[in-house]
Amino acid sequence: MKKPVLTILVTGIISVTVSAMTTAAFSDVPATSPYYSSVEALTQAGVVEGYEDGTFRPDQPVNRAEAIKLALAGIGVKVENGLYNTGFSDVPLDIWYAGFVMEGSLRGIINGNPDGTFAGARTVNKAEFLKMTEQAFQVDLSEFQTPSGDIADDVAAGEWYTPYMAYAKATGLTYTTLDN
């Protein structure tokens, strides 16, 4: 069951830059949208909810706070509202995502930045999102630590994100375009 949810989560999020959350059929994601099936699957799985105004905003970039919430929701983790000391200097105790950041940190899904910040408002990039989701789903990356061959033009061997990108490419979670 984990792999289908991971696949839906990653392909849905990477191909649809999503954002935070309410419920329903979304007025801005018609059945003819290329995102429709991913958005519906993520909604039915309880991973996303949409906005209070009935929209999903599929073209809005996802930030790091939203990404950790999505990764944790994808494995069924729920976080209660409360005060959470995350250890990151830029995450207030009572901000909506503090519990997700703390849970993600405790599970080894996120480490933050070298300066001790999490940068929750910064747009998440593909490598960061793949790391979060693959770590959340406890993907075994042992065979992807030193991949052979090119992964993509923008994925250098030996970078922190290389194993995550290699796994994603090998399993069809992401793909290279004609220009690699």
N, C-alpha and C positions, 0 to 999 in steps of 0.2 A: 504494500500500500504506500510506503514511503516514496518510492521512485516516481509513480504517477503524480503525486502531489508536488514533488520537487520539480518535475518536468513542467507541469501546469504553472506552478509558481514562477519559475525562472523564465519560461518562454512568455508567459503572460506579462511579467513585469518588464522584461527587457524589450519586448516588442511593443508594449503599451507603456509608456512612462506613467505610472499611476501615482496617486496621492492618498492622503488620509481620508477618512471614512464616513454614512448612515445606512440605509437598506433600500432594496427595491429594484425594479427595472429602471434603468437609468435613461433619462431623456436624451442624453448626449451619446449614447451607445446603442444605435438602432441595430436590428437583426442583420442588416446589410453591412455593418462595420466589420473590418478585418479583426477587430479586437473582441467582438461579441462573445464568441465561444469561450475564450480565456477569461473574460470578465465574469461571465455567467458561472463558469466552473469555480472560480475563486470566491464568488459571492455565495454560492451554494455550499462551499466547503467552510464558510465562515471566516475566510482570510481577509476579505475586504467588505466594506459596507457602503462606501460612497459618501456623499455629502448630504447635509440636512435638506438642501434645496432639490434633492432628487437627481443630482448629476454625479458623474463619475470623474469627469475631467481627464480623459485619457491622454491628452496632449500636454498635461502639466508635468514637469519633471518631478521625480521622487527625490526627497532629501534623505540623509543618512538616518534620521530619527524614524521616518516612515519605513525605510528599508529594514531596520532591525525589527520593527513591529511586524512587518510582513513576513520576515524570515521566521520569527517565533510563532506567529499565528499559523504559519504553514505546517508547523509540527505540533500544533494544538496547545501551545502555551498561552495561558490567559494571565494578565497582570491586573491586579486591583489598583484603584486609585489610592494614593497615599504619599508619604514622604519617603524618598529613597536617596540614600547617600551613595552615589555611583563611584565616587573617587575621581571623577573627571571635573576639572575646575570650571568648565563652562556649562555644566548640567545642573540647574537649580533643583533643589530637593523636591519641589512640588510641581515641576513641569510635567505635562501629560505623558511624555515619553521616558521619564526617569526610571520607572519600573522596568521598562523594556531594555533600557541601556544596562541597568544593573543585572538583569537576568541574562542578557547576552554576554556580558562581561564574565559573570560567574560560570557560564557554560563554555567559555573560551571561544565564543563566536566573534567577539570584537575585542580589540586591544586599544583602540583610540590612536591618537597621534603622539609622536615623540615628545611634544610639548605638554602632555598631560591633558589635552582637550579631546572631546569627542567630535565637535563640529557638526552637531545635529542638523543645522539648517543648510549645510552645504549639500549640493546635489550629489547623489551617490553616482559613482561611475560603474561601468560594467564589471570591472575586476573586483571592486569592493562588494558589489551585490552578489556576485558569484561566490566570493569567499564567505559572506554571511550565510547564504543559503546552503552551500555545501558543508560548512561547519555545523549549521543547525541540524542538517539531516545526517550528520556524522558520516559523510562520504569517505571511503577509504581512498586516499590519494597516493598511496605508496608507489603504485606503478606509474604515477605521473610526475614524480619529483624531478626526473631528468628525462623529459620526453625527447624522442628522436624526431628529426624532421621539423619543418616549419609549422608553427601553429597559425600564425598570421604575421603580417608585416609589423604590426605594432605590439607584438608579444616577444620580447627578448628572452633568450635562455638565461636562467639563473635569477630572474626577478622574483620578488615575493609572490606575485600573482600568476606566474607561469603554470604551476600545477593546477590551479583552479581553472584557468583558461584551457589547458590541455584536456582536463576531464570534461569540461563543458563541450568542447569541440568533438571529442571522441564519443560522447553519449548523445549528441544532437541537441544539447541545451542551447547551443549557440552555433553559429556558422560563419564562415568567411564569405565575403562578397566577391564579386568578379575581380575587384581590384585588391583582393586579399585583406 
